């Protein structure tokens, strides 16, 4: 219950923080468009999680089972990645930061193996970068992004 409530509060604070950023339109998204979508997604997921926790029978909490290490590390790891992402974005720019954070998230979630997680993180990052580039959204760009764009010419 505490974790679900904390996640809900975090999502509300995150969403509130995105309200001051210019949204743009669906055809021409501004800098706040993606953060707003992420905030709304966090809010929906947090509400669903809180609902599941509230609806669980009380007997499920009285089993006396010890808390598994994964139950603590998973939410903490996800929160750490979400908090570190904007800071890494300033130094590693979009492609490296996004691929690295996706890889970490996929490994935290134990999604397949390392190779598949790495390939999935790279593929999702490149597709996302291309979609935003084609839509005219300005992303933090460094040497890797410039090299990637020069290969496409």
N, C-alpha and C positions, 0 to 999 in steps of 0.2 A: 504494500500500500504506500509506503514511504517512497520507494523508488518510482512508482507510477506517478505519484503526486509531484515529485521532483522533476520528472521528465515533462509533465504537463506545464509546470512553472517555467522550466527552461524554454520550452517551445513558445510559450506566450511572451517571454522576455525577448527571445530571438525574433519573433514575428513583430513585436513592437519596435525593435531596432531597425527593421527593414522599412518601416512606414515612412521614414524621412528621405528615402532614396527614390530618385525619379524612376517611375515604372515604364514609361513609354507606352507603346501599343503592342498588340499581338503581331502585327507586321513589322514593327520597328521597336523591339524591346529595348528598354533602357537598362541602366546598371542595376536597378532594384528588382527587375523582373524575375530573374532566377532565384535570388535570395527570398523573395516573397513566395515563390512556389515551394522552395525548400521549407520555409517556415510553416506554410499551410500543410505540407506533408507531415512535418513533425507534429503539428497540432492534431491532425487527424489520427496519426498512429498513437500518440500519447493518450488521446481520448479513448480510443479502442482498447488500449492496454489497461487503462484505469477501469474501464467498464468490465473487462475480463476479470480483473483482480477483485472488484466489488462483487461480481456475480459468482465467484468461486465459493464453494461451500466452506464453512468455517473449519470443518474437520481436516481440510487439506493443509491448514496452517498449524494444526495441533499434533502433527505426526512426530515432531521432535527430531526430524532428520537434520543433520548438520548441513550448513550452507556449503555448497560445492564451490571450489575456487573459480570455476568457469562462470558461475552465476554472478560473481562479483567483478571478475576481470572483463567480461564481455561489455557490459554497459559502461564501465570506466574506460575501456579502450576505445569504444565508439565515441564517447564524449571527448576524449583526448584528441582523437583524429579531427573531429568537428571543430574543436577549439584551436588546434595547431594549423589547420588548413589555411586560414587567411594570412598567418604570419609567414608560412612557407611560400605562399603565392607571391609575396613581395620579393623573395630572393631567388626562387627556382622557377618562377613564372608558371604558366598554365599547364603545359603538357607534363613536365616532370612532377610538379606538385600533385596534379590530379591523378596521374598514373600511380605515384607512390602511395597516396592516401587510399585509392581504390584497392591497391594490392594489400595494404595493411587491413582494410575492412574485410576484404574477401578471406584473408587468412584468419582473422578473428572469428569470422562466421564459419570457418572450416569448410569453405566452398571448394570442393574437389582438392587437387594437389597444388603444389607451388607453381608448376609449369602452366597448368590451365589457368590458375588465378592471375599469373603474370600476363599471359596472352589476353585474357579477358579484360584486365585493367588497361592494357595498351590499346586494345581494339575500341573499347568504350571511350577512352580518352580521345583517340584520333577522330572517331565519328562525331563526338561531341564538339571537338574543336572545329571540324569542318562545317558542322551545322551552324555553329555560332558565327564562324567566319563568313559563310554564305549569307547569313541573315544580317550581316553588317554590325554585329556586336563586337565591340572592342574588348579584347581580352589582354591580360598582362602578357607581353611578348618579350622573349629573350632570344638568345642564339639558337636554341633548339627549334623554336617556333619559326624563325626566319629560315633556317635550313629546311624545315618541313615544307614551308610554302615555296621555297625555291625549287624543291624537287617536283612539285606539282605543276610547274610552268613548262 
